Amino acid sequence: MTDPIDALHALPRYAGTDDDSYKPGLDRMQALIDALGIRLDDLPTLHIAGTNGKGSTAAMSAAIAQAAGYRVGLHTSPHLWSVAERMRIDGTPIPDDTLRAMIAEAQPAFDRIEPSFFEATVALSLQYFARESVDLAVVEVGLGGRLDATNVVEAEVAIITSIALEHTALLGDTEAKIAQEKGGIMRAGQPVVLGPLSNEAESALQKQASARGAVLHRTAATTRWNEARRTLITPRACYAVPDLDLPGVHQQQNAACAVRALELHPAVRLTSNAVASGLGAVRAYAGLHGRMERLAVHPPVWIDVAHNPAGLAAACTALPHCPGCCIVALGVMRDKPLSALLDALDDRGIDTVWPVEVPTDRALPAEALADACQARGWSTRAPASLMTHVDYFQHTASPEDLLLVTGSHYTVGELAPALRPL
């Protein structure tokens, strides 16, 4: 008999080797929600879109709400090592036996409606959260927003973390067009929290909010960090945040979005202690991995799932000072702008890149990445598996050297089980 989890993985994946394989739309998703009897009206929800930062912001939101005493469901994608990571309650992935039982129960609906893998995982997450009567469901958008499978939820509050050029064949070739797609999660009367945006993106979202009757809250204008006092100041409070678990200025911006959204959410009552505790232990509360995370090895190996130029630039900026050689083990997808990705490394003084062979059809061949690095005169190694590079680094690097593993979730997902920070 086929394992139900294997059957789930066998569903069609519309994020194939090119954008033509993506089939957006909400008809299948709504049919699936109806068939499974999921009552979304009874599920308080925070919906989060954005080019970069939405996964971290979702985890921060969940962590703060948990620290405030709420039971929180967290749906994120993609996963690193197990599909169960996509559906967590209080930071713990759904138990495999529970997931198997839910898949088996839903199989007749899957057979009739023929959802994609992503649509099925979103539906299973929402069903799991509803059955477990969570106090809050934090739901991360997969791609875009307007036609994303998660857009069946009726969230009381939404966040749009950032807008940058990505998936342009699907979402549009300007920030304004991409903003229109991501702004499709807005609802009438809904507070929508915005991270720092360009004038072009913000203007597009303002027009859409006016048309839909949503209310925008700009964190760039209404919140600020006081570095000296380690505080986050919002229109409602001044929160002491002694430690921010996720490093980098970009994570301060994401944290501001999370706090502001929870201030505005009718299902949540924030306290200063919850904000400090949640933001200080995001990984422990929410089960987040792969965001500027150091492995328990020496010389140091860091992992980050940055997968576009802006994300890669933010990850490199967040790295600690490296007195030795800063090396990047890089594996990227073929639909990403390679030249811009390498420019992001170049701008931060990184010129040693080890191309990673990533075992997915979506990946850019490591040989092509090696050629591009060599054309820039960079130091490199022959393309190899991630663990080959990591093992070589561990045996040859000096104590002052540093290795960053990045480029995609798939790349980080190739870490050997013994090294995974679980």
C-alpha positions as CSV (number, residue, x, y, z in Angstrom):
1,M,0.0,0.0,0.0
2,T,1.3,3.5,-0.9
3,D,2.3,5.6,2.1
4,P,-0.1,8.6,2.2
5,I,2.8,11.0,2.5
6,D,4.3,9.5,-0.7
7,A,0.9,9.9,-2.4
8,L,0.9,13.6,-1.3
9,H,4.3,14.1,-2.8
10,A,3.1,12.5,-6.0
11,L,0.6,15.3,-6.7
12,P,1.5,17.6,-9.5
13,R,3.9,20.4,-8.7
14,Y,3.2,23.6,-10.6
15,A,6.5,25.1,-9.7
16,G,8.3,23.1,-12.4
17,T,11.4,23.9,-14.4
18,D,9.8,27.0,-15.9
19,D,7.1,29.5,-15.2
20,D,4.8,27.9,-17.9
21,S,4.3,24.9,-15.5
22,Y,2.6,27.1,-12.9
23,K,-1.2,27.1,-13.0
24,P,-2.6,29.7,-10.7
25,G,-6.2,30.1,-9.7
26,L,-8.5,29.6,-6.7
27,D,-11.3,27.3,-8.1
28,R,-9.6,24.1,-7.2
29,M,-8.6,25.4,-3.8
30,Q,-12.1,26.6,-2.9
31,A,-13.5,23.3,-4.1
32,L,-11.0,21.5,-1.8
33,I,-11.9,23.7,1.2
34,D,-15.6,23.0,0.6
35,A,-15.0,19.2,0.1
36,L,-13.0,18.9,3.3
37,G,-15.5,21.0,5.3
38,I,-13.0,23.5,6.5
39,R,-14.7,26.4,8.3
40,L,-12.4,29.3,7.6
41,D,-14.7,31.9,9.2
42,D,-13.9,30.3,12.6
43,L,-10.1,30.5,12.1
44,P,-8.6,33.9,13.1
45,T,-5.8,34.4,10.6
46,L,-2.8,36.6,9.8
47,H,-1.9,36.5,6.1
48,I,1.6,37.4,4.9
49,A,2.9,38.1,1.4
50,G,6.1,39.7,0.1
51,T,9.1,39.0,-2.1
52,N,11.5,38.6,0.8
53,G,11.0,38.3,4.5
54,K,7.5,36.7,4.6
55,G,8.8,33.4,6.1
56,S,10.8,35.2,8.8
57,T,7.9,37.6,9.5
58,A,5.5,34.7,9.8
59,A,7.7,32.9,12.3
60,M,8.2,36.1,14.3
61,S,4.5,36.7,14.4
62,A,3.9,33.1,15.5
63,A,6.6,33.3,18.2
64,I,5.3,36.5,19.7
65,A,1.7,35.2,19.8
66,Q,2.9,32.0,21.4
67,A,4.9,34.0,24.0
68,A,1.7,35.9,24.7
69,G,0.0,32.6,25.6
70,Y,-1.9,31.8,22.4
71,R,-2.0,28.5,20.5
72,V,-0.7,29.3,17.1
73,G,-0.8,27.4,13.8
74,L,1.9,28.3,11.3
75,H,1.8,27.5,7.6
76,T,5.0,28.2,5.6
77,S,6.6,27.0,2.4
78,P,8.7,25.5,1.0
79,H,9.9,23.0,3.5
80,L,13.6,22.1,4.0
81,W,13.5,18.4,5.1
82,S,10.0,17.3,5.7
83,V,6.6,18.3,4.4
84,A,5.4,18.3,8.0
85,E,7.4,21.5,8.5
86,R,4.8,23.3,6.5
87,M,2.1,22.8,9.1
88,R,3.2,23.6,12.7
89,I,1.3,24.3,15.9
90,D,3.4,26.1,18.5
91,G,6.5,25.4,16.5
92,T,6.0,21.6,16.3
93,P,5.4,20.0,12.9
94,I,2.3,17.9,12.5
95,P,3.0,14.3,13.6
96,D,3.5,12.0,10.7
97,D,0.8,9.6,11.8
98,T,-1.7,12.5,12.0
99,L,-0.6,13.8,8.6
100,R,-1.0,10.3,7.1
101,A,-4.5,9.9,8.5
102,M,-5.5,13.3,7.2
103,I,-4.2,12.6,3.7
104,A,-6.0,9.3,3.6
105,E,-9.2,11.0,4.7
106,A,-8.8,13.7,2.0
107,Q,-7.7,11.3,-0.8
108,P,-11.2,11.0,-2.3
109,A,-11.4,14.8,-2.6
110,F,-7.8,14.8,-4.0
111,D,-8.8,12.2,-6.6
112,R,-11.9,14.2,-7.7
113,I,-10.5,17.8,-7.6
114,E,-6.9,17.0,-8.6
115,P,-5.2,19.7,-6.6
116,S,-1.5,20.5,-6.9
117,F,0.9,19.5,-4.1
118,F,0.9,23.1,-2.9
119,E,-2.9,23.4,-2.8
120,A,-3.2,20.1,-1.0
121,T,-0.6,21.1,1.7
122,V,-2.3,24.5,2.2
123,A,-5.7,22.7,2.7
124,L,-4.2,20.2,5.1
125,S,-2.6,22.9,7.1
126,L,-5.9,24.9,7.4
127,Q,-7.8,21.7,8.2
128,Y,-5.3,20.8,10.9
129,F,-5.4,24.2,12.5
130,A,-9.2,24.3,12.4
131,R,-9.5,20.8,14.0
132,E,-7.0,21.7,16.7
133,S,-8.9,25.0,17.4
134,V,-5.8,27.2,17.3
135,D,-6.2,30.8,18.6
136,L,-4.4,32.2,15.5
137,A,-3.4,30.8,12.1
138,V,-0.4,32.6,10.6
139,V,-0.4,31.8,6.9
140,E,2.5,32.6,4.5
141,V,1.7,33.1,0.8
142,G,3.4,30.8,-1.6
143,L,3.8,32.9,-4.8
144,G,2.3,36.3,-5.5
145,G,-0.9,36.7,-3.6
146,R,-4.0,37.3,-5.7
147,L,-4.2,33.8,-7.2
148,D,-2.1,32.0,-4.5
149,A,-3.8,29.0,-2.9
150,T,-3.6,30.6,0.5
151,N,-5.9,33.5,-0.7
152,V,-9.0,31.5,0.3
153,V,-8.5,32.7,3.9
154,E,-10.3,35.7,5.2
155,A,-7.6,37.2,7.4
156,E,-8.4,39.9,9.9
157,V,-4.9,41.4,9.2
158,A,-2.4,41.1,6.4
159,I,1.2,41.9,5.9
160,I,3.2,42.7,2.7
161,T,6.8,42.6,3.8
162,S,8.6,43.7,0.6
163,I,8.4,44.1,-3.2
164,A,11.2,43.2,-5.6
165,L,11.5,41.9,-9.1
166,E,11.0,38.1,-9.0
167,H,8.9,35.6,-11.0
168,T,8.4,38.4,-13.6
169,A,6.9,36.1,-16.2
170,L,4.1,35.3,-13.7
171,L,3.8,38.4,-11.6
172,G,4.9,41.2,-13.9
173,D,8.1,43.0,-14.9
174,T,7.8,46.1,-12.7
175,E,7.5,46.6,-9.0
176,A,4.1,48.2,-9.5
177,K,2.7,45.1,-11.3
178,I,4.2,42.7,-8.7
179,A,2.6,44.9,-6.0
180,Q,-0.7,44.5,-7.7
181,E,-0.4,40.7,-7.5
182,K,0.7,40.7,-3.8
183,G,-1.9,43.3,-2.9
184,G,-4.5,40.8,-4.1
185,I,-4.6,39.5,-0.5
186,M,-6.2,42.7,0.7
187,R,-9.8,42.7,2.0
188,A,-12.3,45.4,2.7
189,G,-11.8,47.0,6.1
190,Q,-8.7,45.0,6.7
191,P,-5.5,46.5,8.2
192,V,-2.6,45.8,5.9
193,V,0.9,46.3,7.4
194,L,3.6,47.3,4.9
195,G,7.3,46.8,5.2
196,P,9.8,49.3,3.6
197,L,8.8,49.7,-0.1
198,S,9.8,51.8,-3.0
199,N,7.6,54.7,-4.0
200,E,6.5,52.7,-7.1
201,A,5.4,49.7,-5.1
202,E,3.8,51.7,-2.3
203,S,1.8,53.9,-4.8
204,A,0.4,50.8,-6.5
205,L,-0.6,49.3,-3.2
206,Q,-2.2,52.5,-2.0
207,K,-4.4,52.6,-5.2
208,Q,-5.4,49.0,-4.6
209,A,-6.1,49.5,-1.0
210,S,-8.3,52.5,-1.8
211,A,-10.2,50.4,-4.4
212,R,-10.7,47.5,-2.0
213,G,-11.3,49.5,1.2
214,A,-8.3,48.2,3.0
215,V,-6.3,50.4,5.5
216,L,-2.5,50.6,5.0
217,H,-0.1,50.9,8.0
218,R,3.4,51.8,6.9
219,T,6.0,50.6,9.3
220,A,8.7,52.8,7.7
221,A,6.7,55.8,8.8
222,T,5.2,54.6,12.1
223,T,7.8,52.4,13.7
224,R,11.5,52.7,14.6
225,W,14.2,50.9,16.4
226,N,16.3,52.6,19.0
227,E,19.6,50.8,18.8
228,A,21.1,52.4,21.9
229,R,18.2,51.4,24.1
230,R,17.3,48.2,22.3
231,T,13.7,49.2,21.9
232,L,11.1,49.0,19.1
233,I,8.7,52.0,19.1
234,T,5.3,51.7,17.5
235,P,2.2,53.9,17.5
236,R,0.9,51.9,20.5
237,A,4.0,51.2,22.7
238,C,7.7,51.1,23.3
239,Y,8.9,47.5,23.5
240,A,12.2,46.5,25.1
241,V,13.8,43.9,22.8
242,P,17.2,43.0,24.4
243,D,17.9,40.3,21.8
244,L,16.7,39.7,18.3
245,D,17.1,36.0,17.5
246,L,17.3,36.6,13.8
247,P,20.2,38.9,12.9
248,G,20.3,41.7,10.3
249,V,18.7,45.1,9.7
250,H,16.2,43.3,7.4
251,Q,15.0,41.2,10.3
252,Q,14.4,44.4,12.4
253,Q,12.1,45.5,9.6
254,N,10.4,42.1,9.5
255,A,10.0,42.3,13.3
256,A,8.4,45.7,13.1
257,C,5.9,44.3,10.6
258,A,5.1,41.3,12.9
259,V,4.6,43.4,16.0
260,R,2.5,46.0,14.3
261,A,0.2,43.4,12.7
262,L,-0.3,41.7,16.0
263,E,-1.1,45.0,17.6
264,L,-3.9,45.4,15.0
265,H,-5.2,41.8,15.2
266,P,-8.4,41.5,17.2
267,A,-7.6,38.0,18.3
268,V,-4.4,39.0,20.0
269,R,-3.5,41.1,23.0
270,L,0.1,41.9,23.1
271,T,2.3,42.4,26.1
272,S,5.9,43.8,26.3
273,N,7.1,40.6,27.7
274,A,5.6,38.6,24.8
275,V,7.3,40.8,22.2
276,A,10.7,40.5,24.0
277,S,10.4,36.8,24.6
278,G,9.1,36.0,21.1
279,L,11.6,38.0,19.2
280,G,14.4,36.8,21.4
281,A,13.6,33.1,20.6
282,V,11.9,32.9,17.2
283,R,13.6,29.6,16.3
284,A,12.6,27.9,19.5
285,Y,9.0,29.1,19.5
286,A,8.2,28.8,15.8
287,G,10.6,26.0,14.7
288,L,12.2,28.2,12.1
289,H,15.4,27.1,10.3
290,G,17.6,28.4,7.5
291,R,17.6,32.1,8.3
292,M,21.2,33.1,9.1
293,E,21.6,30.0,11.2
294,R,25.0,28.8,12.4
295,L,25.6,25.1,12.5
296,A,27.2,23.5,15.6
297,V,30.6,23.1,13.8
298,H,33.9,24.9,13.6
299,P,35.2,26.6,11.5
300,P,31.8,28.2,11.3
301,V,29.2,27.2,8.7
302,W,26.1,29.4,8.3
303,I,23.0,28.6,6.3
304,D,20.4,30.9,4.8
305,V,17.6,30.2,2.3
306,A,18.1,33.5,0.4
307,H,17.1,32.8,-3.2
308,N,17.1,36.2,-5.0
309,P,19.5,39.2,-5.2
310,A,17.9,41.2,-2.5
311,G,17.7,38.3,-0.1
312,L,21.3,37.2,-0.9
313,A,22.5,40.8,-0.3
314,A,20.7,40.9,3.1
315,A,22.2,37.5,4.1
316,C,25.7,38.6,3.3
317,T,25.3,41.8,5.1
318,A,24.1,40.0,8.2
319,L,27.2,37.7,8.3
320,P,29.5,38.3,11.3
321,H,32.9,39.8,10.7
322,C,35.2,37.2,9.0
323,P,39.0,37.8,9.5
324,G,39.8,35.0,7.1
325,C,38.2,33.9,3.8
326,C,34.4,34.2,3.4
327,I,33.3,31.4,1.1
328,V,29.8,30.9,-0.3
329,A,28.6,27.4,-1.2
330,L,25.9,28.5,-3.8
331,G,23.2,26.5,-5.5
332,V,20.5,28.5,-7.4
333,M,17.4,27.8,-9.5
334,R,17.5,28.3,-13.2
335,D,14.8,30.9,-13.2
336,K,16.8,33.3,-11.0
337,P,18.8,36.2,-12.5
338,L,22.3,34.8,-12.1
339,S,24.2,37.9,-13.0
340,A,22.3,39.9,-10.4
341,L,22.8,37.2,-7.8
342,L,26.6,37.3,-8.3
343,D,26.5,41.1,-8.3
344,A,25.0,40.9,-4.8
345,L,28.0,38.9,-3.7
346,D,30.5,41.1,-5.5
347,D,29.0,44.2,-3.9
348,R,29.8,42.7,-0.5
349,G,33.4,41.8,-1.3
350,I,32.8,38.0,-1.7
351,D,34.8,36.4,-4.6
352,T,35.1,32.8,-3.5
353,V,32.1,30.7,-4.6
354,W,31.8,26.9,-4.6
355,P,29.0,25.8,-7.0
356,V,26.6,23.3,-5.5
357,E,25.0,20.5,-7.5
358,V,21.4,20.6,-6.4
359,P,19.4,17.5,-7.2
360,T,16.3,19.1,-8.8
361,D,15.3,19.8,-12.3
362,R,14.7,23.4,-11.3
363,A,18.3,24.0,-10.5
364,L,20.8,25.9,-12.6
365,P,23.5,23.4,-13.6
366,A,26.4,23.8,-11.3
367,E,28.8,23.9,-14.3
368,A,27.0,27.0,-15.6
369,L,27.4,28.7,-12.2
370,A,31.1,27.7,-12.1
371,D,31.6,29.2,-15.6
372,A,30.0,32.5,-14.6
373,C,32.2,32.7,-11.4
374,Q,35.3,32.0,-13.4
375,A,34.4,34.6,-16.0
376,R,34.5,37.1,-13.1
377,G,38.0,35.9,-12.1
378,W,36.7,34.5,-8.8
379,S,38.2,31.6,-6.8
380,T,36.1,28.5,-7.1
381,R,36.1,24.7,-6.8
382,A,34.8,22.1,-9.2
383,P,31.0,21.6,-8.9
384,A,30.1,19.1,-6.2
385,S,27.4,18.1,-3.8
386,L,26.8,20.3,-0.8
387,M,28.2,17.8,1.7
388,T,31.3,17.4,-0.4
389,H,32.0,21.1,-0.1
390,V,31.1,21.2,3.6
391,D,33.4,18.3,4.4
392,Y,36.2,19.9,2.4
393,F,35.8,23.1,4.3
394,Q,35.8,21.4,7.6
395,H,39.0,19.6,6.8
396,T,40.9,22.4,5.1
397,A,39.7,25.8,6.4
398,S,41.5,27.9,9.0
399,P,39.7,28.9,12.2
400,E,39.2,32.4,10.8
401,D,37.4,31.2,7.7
402,L,33.6,31.1,7.2
403,L,31.3,29.2,4.9
404,L,27.8,30.4,4.0
405,V,25.5,27.8,2.4
406,T,22.8,29.6,0.4
407,G,20.9,30.1,-2.9
408,S,17.7,28.2,-2.3
409,H,15.7,26.1,0.1
410,Y,16.7,23.1,-2.0
411,T,20.4,23.9,-1.5
412,V,20.1,24.2,2.3
413,G,17.9,21.1,2.3
414,E,20.9,19.0,1.1
415,L,22.5,19.2,4.5
416,A,23.2,15.8,6.0
417,P,20.9,14.8,8.8
418,A,23.7,14.9,11.4
419,L,24.2,18.6,10.7
420,R,20.6,19.7,10.5
421,P,19.8,22.2,13.3
422,L,16.7,20.4,14.5
